[in-house]
């Protein structure tokens, strides 16, 4: 009894594994980019709020008419 064992390339499994790896890499890059955009947006919101709350107040400024 002879058994012929196919290689990954011959069986087509290599192509499937490489395609899955490529898909996962693309998805990871998309998630990272989305996370970066969300983080930047939240940082802008909180920075603006902090600046508004900690801005120096103009006290006793005379009015010119």
PDB file of N, CA, C and O in Angstrom:
ATOM      1  N   UNK A   1       0.850  -1.172   0.000  1.00  0.00           N
ATOM      2  CA  UNK A   1       0.000   0.000   0.000  1.00  0.00           C
ATOM      3  C   UNK A   1       0.899   1.239   0.000  1.00  0.00           C
ATOM      4  O   UNK A   1       1.725   1.433   0.892  1.00  0.00           O
ATOM      5  N   UNK A   2       0.713   2.055  -1.012  1.00  0.00           N
ATOM      6  CA  UNK A   2       1.500   3.285  -1.084  1.00  0.00           C
ATOM      7  C   UNK A   2       0.576   4.460  -0.837  1.00  0.00           C
ATOM      8  O   UNK A   2      -0.533   4.531  -1.368  1.00  0.00           O
ATOM      9  N   UNK A   3       1.050   5.360  -0.033  1.00  0.00           N
ATOM     10  CA  UNK A   3       0.246   6.557   0.223  1.00  0.00           C
ATOM     11  C   UNK A   3       1.007   7.752  -0.320  1.00  0.00           C
ATOM     12  O   UNK A   3       2.192   7.938  -0.043  1.00  0.00           O
ATOM     13  N   UNK A   4       0.314   8.541  -1.084  1.00  0.00           N
ATOM     14  CA  UNK A   4       0.953   9.737  -1.619  1.00  0.00           C
ATOM     15  C   UNK A   4       0.460  10.934  -0.808  1.00  0.00           C
ATOM     16  O   UNK A   4      -0.721  11.282  -0.816  1.00  0.00           O
ATOM     17  N   UNK A   5       1.390  11.531  -0.127  1.00  0.00           N
ATOM     18  CA  UNK A   5       1.048  12.697   0.676  1.00  0.00           C
ATOM     19  C   UNK A   5       1.326  13.947  -0.151  1.00  0.00           C
ATOM     20  O   UNK A   5       2.443  14.150  -0.627  1.00  0.00           O
ATOM     21  N   UNK A   6       0.319  14.769  -0.316  1.00  0.00           N
ATOM     22  CA  UNK A   6       0.479  15.991  -1.087  1.00  0.00           C
ATOM     23  C   UNK A   6       1.139  17.068  -0.227  1.00  0.00           C
ATOM     24  O   UNK A   6       0.985  17.095   0.994  1.00  0.00           O
ATOM     25  N   UNK A   7       1.876  17.951  -0.893  1.00  0.00           N
ATOM     26  CA  UNK A   7       2.459  19.090  -0.191  1.00  0.00           C
ATOM     27  C   UNK A   7       1.370  20.144  -0.007  1.00  0.00           C
ATOM     28  O   UNK A   7       0.279  20.041  -0.567  1.00  0.00           O
ATOM     29  N   UNK A   8       1.692  21.148   0.783  1.00  0.00           N
ATOM     30  CA  UNK A   8       0.721  22.231   0.989  1.00  0.00           C
ATOM     31  C   UNK A   8       0.367  22.911  -0.328  1.00  0.00           C
ATOM     32  O   UNK A   8      -0.789  23.262  -0.564  1.00  0.00           O
ATOM     33  N   UNK A   9       1.364  23.095  -1.178  1.00  0.00           N
ATOM     34  CA  UNK A   9       1.112  23.747  -2.463  1.00  0.00           C
ATOM     35  C   UNK A   9       0.240  22.877  -3.347  1.00  0.00           C
ATOM     36  O   UNK A   9      -0.692  23.371  -3.981  1.00  0.00           O
ATOM     37  N   UNK A  10       0.533  21.596  -3.394  1.00  0.00           N
ATOM     38  CA  UNK A  10      -0.238  20.696  -4.250  1.00  0.00           C
ATOM     39  C   UNK A  10      -1.685  20.571  -3.784  1.00  0.00           C
ATOM     40  O   UNK A  10      -2.599  20.461  -4.602  1.00  0.00           O
ATOM     41  N   UNK A  11      -1.884  20.587  -2.505  1.00  0.00           N
ATOM     42  CA  UNK A  11      -3.245  20.424  -1.987  1.00  0.00           C
ATOM     43  C   UNK A  11      -4.059  21.709  -2.052  1.00  0.00           C
ATOM     44  O   UNK A  11      -5.279  21.682  -1.893  1.00  0.00           O
ATOM     45  N   UNK A  12      -3.392  22.827  -2.283  1.00  0.00           N
ATOM     46  CA  UNK A  12      -4.098  24.106  -2.316  1.00  0.00           C
ATOM     47  C   UNK A  12      -4.249  24.717  -0.937  1.00  0.00           C
ATOM     48  O   UNK A  12      -4.790  25.814  -0.794  1.00  0.00           O
ATOM     49  N   UNK A  13      -3.772  24.011   0.080  1.00  0.00           N
ATOM     50  CA  UNK A  13      -3.907  24.513   1.443  1.00  0.00           C
ATOM     51  C   UNK A  13      -3.027  25.739   1.688  1.00  0.00           C
ATOM     52  O   UNK A  13      -3.385  26.625   2.464  1.00  0.00           O
ATOM     53  N   UNK A  14      -1.879  25.779   1.025  1.00  0.00           N
ATOM     54  CA  UNK A  14      -0.983  26.933   1.192  1.00  0.00           C
ATOM     55  C   UNK A  14      -1.677  28.223   0.755  1.00  0.00           C
ATOM     56  O   UNK A  14      -1.578  29.249   1.428  1.00  0.00           O
ATOM     57  N   UNK A  15      -2.374  28.163  -0.368  1.00  0.00           N
ATOM     58  CA  UNK A  15      -3.091  29.342  -0.859  1.00  0.00           C
ATOM     59  C   UNK A  15      -4.161  29.779   0.133  1.00  0.00           C
ATOM     60  O   UNK A  15      -4.345  30.973   0.369  1.00  0.00           O
ATOM     61  N   UNK A  16      -4.856  28.824   0.704  1.00  0.00           N
ATOM     62  CA  UNK A  16      -5.901  29.138   1.684  1.00  0.00           C
ATOM     63  C   UNK A  16      -5.286  29.781   2.925  1.00  0.00           C
ATOM     64  O   UNK A  16      -5.812  30.768   3.439  1.00  0.00           O
ATOM     65  N   UNK A  17      -4.180  29.229   3.405  1.00  0.00           N
ATOM     66  CA  UNK A  17      -3.530  29.778   4.597  1.00  0.00           C
ATOM     67  C   UNK A  17      -2.991  31.181   4.347  1.00  0.00           C
ATOM     68  O   UNK A  17      -3.120  32.062   5.198  1.00  0.00           O
ATOM     69  N   UNK A  18      -2.388  31.387   3.179  1.00  0.00           N
ATOM     70  CA  UNK A  18      -1.857  32.712   2.857  1.00  0.00           C
ATOM     71  C   UNK A  18      -2.972  33.742   2.696  1.00  0.00           C
ATOM     72  O   UNK A  18      -2.818  34.893   3.105  1.00  0.00           O
ATOM     73  N   UNK A  19      -4.078  33.338   2.110  1.00  0.00           N
ATOM     74  CA  UNK A  19      -5.213  34.254   1.946  1.00  0.00           C
ATOM     75  C   UNK A  19      -5.802  34.623   3.300  1.00  0.00           C
ATOM     76  O   UNK A  19      -6.161  35.778   3.531  1.00  0.00           O
ATOM     77  N   UNK A  20      -5.901  33.657   4.185  1.00  0.00           N
ATOM     78  CA  UNK A  20      -6.415  33.926   5.528  1.00  0.00           C
ATOM     79  C   UNK A  20      -5.482  34.865   6.289  1.00  0.00           C
ATOM     80  O   UNK A  20      -5.935  35.768   6.992  1.00  0.00           O
ATOM     81  N   UNK A  21      -4.177  34.644   6.142  1.00  0.00           N
ATOM     82  CA  UNK A  21      -3.195  35.506   6.808  1.00  0.00           C
ATOM     83  C   UNK A  21      -3.297  36.938   6.272  1.00  0.00           C
ATOM     84  O   UNK A  21      -3.247  37.906   7.031  1.00  0.00           O
ATOM     85  N   UNK A  22      -3.441  37.050   4.950  1.00  0.00           N
ATOM     86  CA  UNK A  22      -3.566  38.375   4.327  1.00  0.00           C
ATOM     87  C   UNK A  22      -4.823  39.087   4.831  1.00  0.00           C
ATOM     88  O   UNK A  22      -4.779  40.275   5.149  1.00  0.00           O
ATOM     89  N   UNK A  23      -5.941  38.362   4.904  1.00  0.00           N
ATOM     90  CA  UNK A  23      -7.198  38.927   5.374  1.00  0.00           C
ATOM     91  C   UNK A  23      -7.059  39.425   6.812  1.00  0.00           C
ATOM     92  O   UNK A  23      -7.506  40.522   7.147  1.00  0.00           O
ATOM     93  N   UNK A  24      -6.436  38.609   7.649  1.00  0.00           N
ATOM     94  CA  UNK A  24      -6.264  39.005   9.052  1.00  0.00           C
ATOM     95  C   UNK A  24      -5.375  40.231   9.183  1.00  0.00           C
ATOM     96  O   UNK A  24      -5.638  41.097  10.017  1.00  0.00           O
ATOM     97  N   UNK A  25      -4.326  40.318   8.371  1.00  0.00           N
ATOM     98  CA  UNK A  25      -3.434  41.482   8.416  1.00  0.00           C
ATOM     99  C   UNK A  25      -4.177  42.747   7.999  1.00  0.00           C
ATOM    100  O   UNK A  25      -3.996  43.804   8.603  1.00  0.00           O
ATOM    101  N   UNK A  26      -5.006  42.641   6.976  1.00  0.00           N
ATOM    102  CA  UNK A  26      -5.787  43.795   6.513  1.00  0.00           C
ATOM    103  C   UNK A  26      -6.779  44.228   7.583  1.00  0.00           C
ATOM    104  O   UNK A  26      -6.924  45.420   7.855  1.00  0.00           O
ATOM    105  N   UNK A  27      -7.462  43.262   8.190  1.00  0.00           N
ATOM    106  CA  UNK A  27      -8.427  43.582   9.243  1.00  0.00           C
ATOM    107  C   UNK A  27      -7.741  44.247  10.433  1.00  0.00           C
ATOM    108  O   UNK A  27      -8.268  45.204  10.999  1.00  0.00           O
ATOM    109  N   UNK A  28      -6.581  43.746  10.807  1.00  0.00           N
ATOM    110  CA  UNK A  28      -5.838  44.327  11.923  1.00  0.00           C
ATOM    111  C   UNK A  28      -5.449  45.772  11.614  1.00  0.00           C
ATOM    112  O   UNK A  28      -5.568  46.648  12.471  1.00  0.00           O
ATOM    113  N   UNK A  29      -4.990  46.017  10.398  1.00  0.00           N
ATOM    114  CA  UNK A  29      -4.618  47.377   9.995  1.00  0.00           C
ATOM    115  C   UNK A  29      -5.824  48.307  10.028  1.00  0.00           C
ATOM    116  O   UNK A  29      -5.714  49.461  10.442  1.00  0.00           O
ATOM    117  N   UNK A  30      -6.978  47.801   9.588  1.00  0.00           N
ATOM    118  CA  UNK A  30      -8.200  48.619   9.621  1.00  0.00           C
ATOM    119  C   UNK A  30      -8.608  48.943  11.052  1.00  0.00           C
ATOM    120  O   UNK A  30      -8.982  50.076  11.356  1.00  0.00           O
ATOM    121  N   UNK A  31      -8.535  47.945  11.929  1.00  0.00           N
ATOM    122  CA  UNK A  31      -8.901  48.189  13.330  1.00  0.00           C
ATOM    123  C   UNK A  31      -7.962  49.208  13.968  1.00  0.00           C
ATOM    124  O   UNK A  31      -8.402  50.086  14.710  1.00  0.00           O
ATOM    125  N   UNK A  32      -6.677  49.089  13.678  1.00  0.00           N
ATOM    126  CA  UNK A  32      -5.712  50.041  14.236  1.00  0.00           C
ATOM    127  C   UNK A  32      -5.970  51.451  13.732  1.00  0.00           C
ATOM    128  O   UNK A  32      -5.913  52.407  14.507  1.00  0.00           O
ATOM    129  N   UNK A  33      -6.251  51.590  12.451  1.00  0.00           N
ATOM    130  CA  UNK A  33      -6.523  52.909  11.877  1.00  0.00           C
ATOM    131  C   UNK A  33      -7.787  53.504  12.481  1.00  0.00           C
ATOM    132  O   UNK A  33      -7.819  54.694  12.793  1.00  0.00           O
ATOM    133  N   UNK A  34      -8.821  52.701  12.650  1.00  0.00           N
ATOM    134  CA  UNK A  34     -10.061  53.183  13.248  1.00  0.00           C
ATOM    135  C   UNK A  34      -9.831  53.617  14.689  1.00  0.00           C
ATOM    136  O   UNK A  34     -10.299  54.675  15.111  1.00  0.00           O
ATOM    137  N   UNK A  35      -9.111  52.796  15.433  1.00  0.00           N
ATOM    138  CA  UNK A  35      -8.816  53.122  16.828  1.00  0.00           C
ATOM    139  C   UNK A  35      -8.028  54.433  16.914  1.00  0.00           C
ATOM    140  O   UNK A  35      -8.259  55.248  17.807  1.00  0.00           O
ATOM    141  N   UNK A  36      -7.103  54.623  15.983  1.00  0.00           N
ATOM    142  CA  UNK A  36      -6.296  55.846  15.976  1.00  0.00           C
ATOM    143  C   UNK A  36      -7.171  57.073  15.700  1.00  0.00           C
ATOM    144  O   UNK A  36      -7.006  58.113  16.336  1.00  0.00           O
ATOM    145  N   UNK A  37      -8.110  56.944  14.739  1.00  0.00           N
ATOM    146  CA  UNK A  37      -9.010  58.069  14.435  1.00  0.00           C
ATOM    147  C   UNK A  37      -9.912  58.404  15.614  1.00  0.00           C
ATOM    148  O   UNK A  37     -10.108  59.576  15.935  1.00  0.00           O
ATOM    149  N   UNK A  38     -10.458  57.382  16.258  1.00  0.00           N
ATOM    150  CA  UNK A  38     -11.340  57.601  17.407  1.00  0.00           C
ATOM    151  C   UNK A  38     -10.563  58.241  18.543  1.00  0.00           C
ATOM    152  O   UNK A  38     -11.054  59.167  19.189  1.00  0.00           O
ATOM    153  N   UNK A  39      -9.351  57.755  18.793  1.00  0.00           N
ATOM    154  CA  UNK A  39      -8.521  58.311  19.857  1.00  0.00           C
ATOM    155  C   UNK A  39      -8.215  59.782  19.585  1.00  0.00           C
ATOM    156  O   UNK A  39      -8.286  60.610  20.493  1.00  0.00           O
ATOM    157  N   UNK A  40      -7.877  60.106  18.345  1.00  0.00           N
ATOM    158  CA  UNK A  40      -7.569  61.492  17.993  1.00  0.00           C
ATOM    159  C   UNK A  40      -8.787  62.392  18.175  1.00  0.00           C
ATOM    160  O   UNK A  40      -8.663  63.517  18.659  1.00  0.00           O
ATOM    161  N   UNK A  41      -9.961  61.901  17.789  1.00  0.00           N
ATOM    162  CA  UNK A  41     -11.182  62.702  17.927  1.00  0.00           C
ATOM    163  C   UNK A  41     -11.492  62.962  19.400  1.00  0.00           C
ATOM    164  O   UNK A  41     -11.818  64.087  19.778  1.00  0.00           O
ATOM    165  N   UNK A  42     -11.393  61.931  20.221  1.00  0.00           N
ATOM    166  CA  UNK A  42     -11.656  62.107  21.651  1.00  0.00           C
ATOM    167  C   UNK A  42     -10.635  63.042  22.285  1.00  0.00           C
ATOM    168  O   UNK A  42     -10.979  63.866  23.132  1.00  0.00           O
ATOM    169  N   UNK A  43      -9.394  62.913  21.876  1.00  0.00           N
ATOM    170  CA  UNK A  43      -8.352  63.785  22.415  1.00  0.00           C
ATOM    171  C   UNK A  43      -8.638  65.243  22.060  1.00  0.00           C
ATOM    172  O   UNK A  43      -8.449  66.133  22.890  1.00  0.00           O
ATOM    173  N   UNK A  44      -9.095  65.493  20.823  1.00  0.00           N
ATOM    174  CA  UNK A  44      -9.436  66.859  20.416  1.00  0.00           C
ATOM    175  C   UNK A  44     -10.582  67.409  21.256  1.00  0.00           C
ATOM    176  O   UNK A  44     -10.558  68.571  21.662  1.00  0.00           O
ATOM    177  N   UNK A  45     -11.580  66.578  21.515  1.00  0.00           N
ATOM    178  CA  UNK A  45     -12.733  67.019  22.305  1.00  0.00           C
ATOM    179  C   UNK A  45     -12.289  67.393  23.721  1.00  0.00           C
ATOM    180  O   UNK A  45     -12.632  68.461  24.228  1.00  0.00           O
ATOM    181  N   UNK A  46     -11.526  66.503  24.347  1.00  0.00           N
ATOM    182  CA  UNK A  46     -11.117  66.758  25.726  1.00  0.00           C
ATOM    183  C   UNK A  46     -10.119  67.907  25.828  1.00  0.00           C
ATOM    184  O   UNK A  46     -10.134  68.653  26.807  1.00  0.00           O
ATOM    185  N   UNK A  47      -9.260  68.055  24.836  1.00  0.00           N
ATOM    186  CA  UNK A  47      -8.310  69.174  24.843  1.00  0.00           C
ATOM    187  C   UNK A  47      -9.066  70.493  24.734  1.00  0.00           C
ATOM    188  O   UNK A  47      -8.759  71.451  25.444  1.00  0.00           O
ATOM    189  N   UNK A  48     -10.058  70.542  23.840  1.00  0.00           N
ATOM    190  CA  UNK A  48     -10.849  71.766  23.690  1.00  0.00           C
ATOM    191  C   UNK A  48     -11.606  72.107  24.964  1.00  0.00           C
ATOM    192  O   UNK A  48     -11.669  73.271  25.361  1.00  0.00           O
ATOM    193  N   UNK A  49     -12.178  71.098  25.602  1.00  0.00           N
ATOM    194  CA  UNK A  49     -12.918  71.331  26.846  1.00  0.00           C
ATOM    195  C   UNK A  49     -11.976  71.804  27.948  1.00  0.00           C
ATOM    196  O   UNK A  49     -12.309  72.711  28.712  1.00  0.00           O
ATOM    197  N   UNK A  50     -10.805  71.191  28.027  1.00  0.00           N
ATOM    198  CA  UNK A  50      -9.844  71.586  29.064  1.00  0.00           C
ATOM    199  C   UNK A  50      -9.374  73.016  28.841  1.00  0.00           C
ATOM    200  O   UNK A  50      -9.238  73.779  29.797  1.00  0.00           O
ATOM    201  N   UNK A  51      -9.127  73.382  27.602  1.00  0.00           N
ATOM    202  CA  UNK A  51      -8.692  74.748  27.308  1.00  0.00           C
ATOM    203  C   UNK A  51      -9.775  75.757  27.663  1.00  0.00           C
ATOM    204  O   UNK A  51      -9.486  76.842  28.168  1.00  0.00           O
ATOM    205  N   UNK A  52     -11.032  75.386  27.392  1.00  0.00           N
ATOM    206  CA  UNK A  52     -12.137  76.293  27.698  1.00  0.00           C
ATOM    207  C   UNK A  52     -12.287  76.467  29.210  1.00  0.00           C
ATOM    208  O   UNK A  52     -12.600  77.560  29.684  1.00  0.00           O
ATOM    209  N   UNK A  53     -12.065  75.395  29.963  1.00  0.00           N
ATOM    210  CA  UNK A  53     -12.234  75.469  31.407  1.00  0.00           C
ATOM    211  C   UNK A  53     -11.046  76.102  32.120  1.00  0.00           C
ATOM    212  O   UNK A  53     -11.207  76.671  33.199  1.00  0.00           O
ATOM    213  N   UNK A  54      -9.871  76.011  31.539  1.00  0.00           N
ATOM    214  CA  UNK A  54      -8.673  76.524  32.211  1.00  0.00           C
ATOM    215  C   UNK A  54      -8.159  77.815  31.590  1.00  0.00           C
ATOM    216  O   UNK A  54      -7.078  78.282  31.948  1.00  0.00           O
ATOM    217  N   UNK A  55      -8.912  78.394  30.670  1.00  0.00           N
ATOM    218  CA  UNK A  55      -8.483  79.637  30.033  1.00  0.00           C
ATOM    219  C   UNK A  55      -8.468  80.755  31.078  1.00  0.00           C
ATOM    220  O   UNK A  55      -9.321  80.793  31.964  1.00  0.00           O
ATOM    221  N   UNK A  56      -7.503  81.654  30.970  1.00  0.00           N
ATOM    222  CA  UNK A  56      -7.460  82.758  31.923  1.00  0.00           C
ATOM    223  C   UNK A  56      -8.706  83.638  31.777  1.00  0.00           C
ATOM    224  O   UNK A  56      -9.159  83.923  30.669  1.00  0.00           O
ATOM    225  N   UNK A  57      -9.233  84.049  32.897  1.00  0.00           N
ATOM    226  CA  UNK A  57     -10.433  84.883  32.909  1.00  0.00           C
ATOM    227  C   UNK A  57     -10.015  86.358  32.911  1.00  0.00           C
ATOM    228  O   UNK A  57      -9.058  86.755  33.576  1.00  0.00           O
ATOM    229  N   UNK A  58     -10.755  87.139  32.156  1.00  0.00           N
ATOM    230  CA  UNK A  58     -10.502  88.572  32.117  1.00  0.00           C
ATOM    231  C   UNK A  58     -11.334  89.222  33.222  1.00  0.00           C
ATOM    232  O   UNK A  58     -12.558  89.305  33.120  1.00  0.00           O
ATOM    233  N   UNK A  59     -10.663  89.681  34.270  1.00  0.00           N
ATOM    234  CA  UNK A  59     -11.352  90.227  35.428  1.00  0.00           C
ATOM    235  C   UNK A  59     -11.061  91.719  35.515  1.00  0.00           C
ATOM    236  O   UNK A  59      -9.907  92.136  35.419  1.00  0.00           O
ATOM    237  N   UNK A  60     -12.096  92.517  35.694  1.00  0.00           N
ATOM    238  CA  UNK A  60     -11.918  93.941  35.923  1.00  0.00           C
ATOM    239  C   UNK A  60     -11.389  94.692  34.723  1.00  0.00           C
ATOM    240  O   UNK A  60     -10.706  95.705  34.876  1.00  0.00           O
ATOM    241  N   UNK A  61     -11.691  94.219  33.553  1.00  0.00           N
ATOM    242  CA  UNK A  61     -11.208  94.909  32.347  1.00  0.00           C
ATOM    243  C   UNK A  61     -12.116  96.107  32.070  1.00  0.00           C
ATOM    244  O   UNK A  61     -13.333  95.954  31.973  1.00  0.00           O
ATOM    245  N   UNK A  62     -11.543  97.266  31.946  1.00  0.00           N
ATOM    246  CA  UNK A  62     -12.390  98.443  31.703  1.00  0.00           C
ATOM    247  C   UNK A  62     -12.965  98.417  30.286  1.00  0.00           C
ATOM    248  O   UNK A  62     -12.324  97.962  29.339  1.00  0.00           O
ATOM    249  N   UNK A  63     -14.194  98.921  30.176  1.00  0.00           N
ATOM    250  CA  UNK A  63     -14.840  98.983  28.873  1.00  0.00           C
ATOM    251  C   UNK A  63     -14.538 100.318  28.208  1.00  0.00           C
ATOM    252  O   UNK A  63     -14.563 101.369  28.849  1.00  0.00           O
ATOM    253  N   UNK A  64     -14.260 100.259  26.946  1.00  0.00           N
ATOM    254  CA  UNK A  64     -14.037 101.494  26.187  1.00  0.00           C
ATOM    255  C   UNK A  64     -15.285 101.755  25.371  1.00  0.00           C
ATOM    256  O   UNK A  64     -15.769 100.880  24.654  1.00  0.00           O
ATOM    257  N   UNK A  65     -15.808 102.985  25.487  1.00  0.00           N
ATOM    258  CA  UNK A  65     -17.019 103.319  24.739  1.00  0.00           C
ATOM    259  C   UNK A  65     -16.746 104.323  23.674  1.00  0.00           C
ATOM    260  O   UNK A  65     -17.658 104.717  22.948  1.00  0.00           O
TER     261      UNK A  65
END
